[in-house]
């Protein structure tokens, strides 16, 4: 992927975790409060802010065409292009493979 801002906790692994969260939401029909719960978990693991993680999940929702325009990063666009066709189980396996650790 492309570079991340120096000093940021964003990485390909954290991008992928947010894509996984989006896919879980999509598969569940976007239930109320689920995005917050998923964002909380990712934020705790990654040391990213919950609001930043929620925004990233929202960017995936936008990139997928569910919502309107967003300011998705090149990293988000690239991750969706390369892995957006996968379902949540496949994304979980990819995360667990260590390829993006």
C-alpha positions in Angstrom: 0.0 0.0 0.0 1.0 3.6 0.0 2.6 5.3 3.0 1.1 6.4 6.3 1.8 9.6 8.1 4.8 9.3 10.3 3.8 8.9 13.9 0.4 7.6 13.0 -0.8 4.2 14.3 -2.5 3.6 10.9 -1.1 0.6 9.0 -2.2 -1.9 6.4 -3.3 -4.2 9.3 -5.5 -1.5 10.9 -6.9 -0.6 7.4 -7.8 -4.3 6.9 -9.4 -4.5 10.4 -11.6 -1.5 9.4 -12.5 -3.2 6.1 -13.4 -6.3 8.1 -15.6 -4.2 10.4 -17.4 -2.7 7.4 -18.0 -6.2 5.9 -19.4 -7.4 9.2 -21.8 -4.4 9.3 -22.8 -5.0 5.7 -23.4 -8.7 6.2 -25.5 -7.9 9.3 -27.6 -5.3 7.5 -26.0 -2.3 9.2 -27.6 -2.7 12.6 -27.7 0.4 14.9 -24.7 0.7 17.3 -22.7 -2.2 15.8 -20.3 0.3 14.1 -19.5 1.8 17.5 -18.9 -1.6 19.1 -16.6 -2.7 16.3 -14.8 0.6 16.3 -14.2 0.4 20.1 -12.6 -3.0 19.7 -10.3 -1.9 16.9 -9.4 1.4 18.8 -8.4 -0.6 21.9 -6.2 -3.0 19.9 -4.6 -0.4 17.7 -4.2 2.7 20.0 -6.2 4.7 17.4 -9.0 6.9 18.5 -12.5 5.5 18.3 -13.6 8.5 16.2 -10.8 7.9 13.7 -11.7 4.2 13.4 -15.4 5.0 13.0 -14.6 7.5 10.3 -12.4 4.9 8.5 -15.3 2.4 8.6 -17.6 5.1 7.3 -15.1 5.7 4.4 -15.3 2.0 3.5 -19.1 2.4 3.5 -18.8 5.3 1.1 -16.2 3.6 -1.1 -18.6 0.6 -1.4 -21.3 3.0 -2.6 -23.6 2.6 0.4 -23.3 6.3 1.4 -22.3 9.5 -0.4 -18.9 10.9 -1.1 -16.1 10.8 1.5 -12.5 11.8 1.8 -11.2 8.2 1.7 -7.4 8.0 1.7 -5.5 6.3 -1.1 -4.8 3.5 1.5 -8.5 2.9 2.0 -9.2 3.0 -1.8 -6.3 0.5 -2.5 -7.3 -1.8 0.3 -10.9 -1.9 -0.9 -9.8 -2.4 -4.5 -7.6 -5.4 -3.5 -9.8 -7.0 -0.8 -13.3 -5.5 -1.0 -14.6 -8.6 -2.8 -13.8 -10.8 0.2 -16.4 -11.6 2.8 -15.8 -11.2 6.6 -14.6 -14.8 7.1 -12.1 -14.4 4.3 -10.9 -11.1 5.6 -10.5 -12.6 9.1 -8.4 -15.4 7.7 -6.2 -12.8 5.8 -5.7 -10.9 9.1 -4.8 -14.1 10.9 -2.4 -15.2 8.2 0.1 -12.6 9.4 0.6 -11.2 5.9 -0.3 -7.7 7.2 1.3 -7.8 10.7 
